[in-house]
Amino acid sequence: MIRVAVASSTGVEVDGHFATAPSFAIHEFDGERWQAAGIRVNTVLACVCELGPGHRDFQPLVGALADCHFVIALQIGPAAAEALFERGIRGQVASGPVAQALREFQISTKFKHPLPKKGRIQP
């Protein structure tokens, strides 16, 4: 089972940057088809100006998505991509309808090679 978090405020369109997306639509691929598996609300925005210029703490958000193999968003900055990679999650930039982004991502080389998750055996 491959689990993908898509930065989406509606669950219909890829419309969020990774660090500031209000929520993530979770989708699972069982080898044959995609299935919606819920919504995860981003309770702690990773880029928060009140904490000072340039302050970024991606760990709470990455931790909330730790069971996912991939994240799809409008934009994923280098520091965020590194934080995801360190947890065994690959980032993918996409836009448009979620269903289309998932289909296009499914045929990509990256999709066929998820990163190993620490402490877990990959299917």
N, C-alpha and C positions, 0 to 999 in steps of 0.2 A: 504494500500500500504506500503510495506516494502522497504526501500532504503538502499543499501549497497555500500560502497566505497571500491574498491579493489586497493591496491597499485600495480600499473602496469605501466611500461613505454610504453608498446605496446597495452594494452587492451586485450592481448591474454594470457599472463602468469602472475601469481602472482610473481613479481620479485623485490619488493621493501620493505625495512624496513619502518615502519610508518613514522618516523621522517625525513627520507632522500629520500623518494620516489619522483621521479620527477613529477609524476602525479598519479591520481586516476581514475580508470574506474568506473563510477556510473551505478549501475544496480538496477532495481525495480522489485519486485515480487508482482503480483496482486492477489495472492491466487491460481493461476493456472500455470503461467509461468513467466520466467525471461525475461526482456527486457532491452537492453542497453539504458541508459538515458543520455549519454554524458561522457566527460572527464573533469576533473578539474586539472589544472596545479598547482603544489605546488610552489608558487612564493617565499615563505619564508621557507627555510629549518629550521626545529626546532633545529637541532644540528649543530651549526656553530662554527668551531674552531676559526675563527677570533675574536669572541666575548670573547674568554678566555676559558681555560680548563673547560670542564664540563658544559658550559653554555647551557641551554636548555629553550626555550620558546615555549611551545606547544600551547599556546592560539590562535595565528593567524591561525595555521593549523586546530586546533579543531574547531575554529569558522567557517572556510571555509567549514567544513563538518558537521556543526550543524544540517542540515536537514536530515542527515543519521541516521539510527538506529544502524548500525553495520559498522565496518571497518575490512577488511581482509588484512593481510600483512604477509610477511615472518617472521618479528619479531616486537614485540611491547614491549618496555621496561616498567618496573613498573611505572615510573613517567608518561610516555605517557598514559599507561592504566588508571592511576588515573585521568589524565586530561580528557580523553575521558569519563570515568564513571561519572565524575562530570557534564558533559553536556548531560548525558542520552544516551551515545553511548557505546556499548559493542565492545571490540576488540576480534578478532579471528586470530590465527596464522595458516597459510596454505601455501602450495607451489604447483606448477604445473599449469596446464591450469586453467584459470579463470572459464570457464564453469564447470569444474570438482569441483573446490573449492566451487562454489555456490551450486551445487547439493549436495555435501557432507555436507555443512553447513546447507542447508535446512532441512535435516533430524536430525540435532542435537537438543538437548534439549534447548540450548541457543537461537537458532533461534525462537523457539516457544514462547519465553518469552522476548520480547524486553523490555528495560527499559522505564519507563514513561518519556516523554519529558516534561520539565517544561513549563507551559503555553499552552500546547497542549493536546488535548484528543487523546488517541491512538485508531486506528481503531479496 
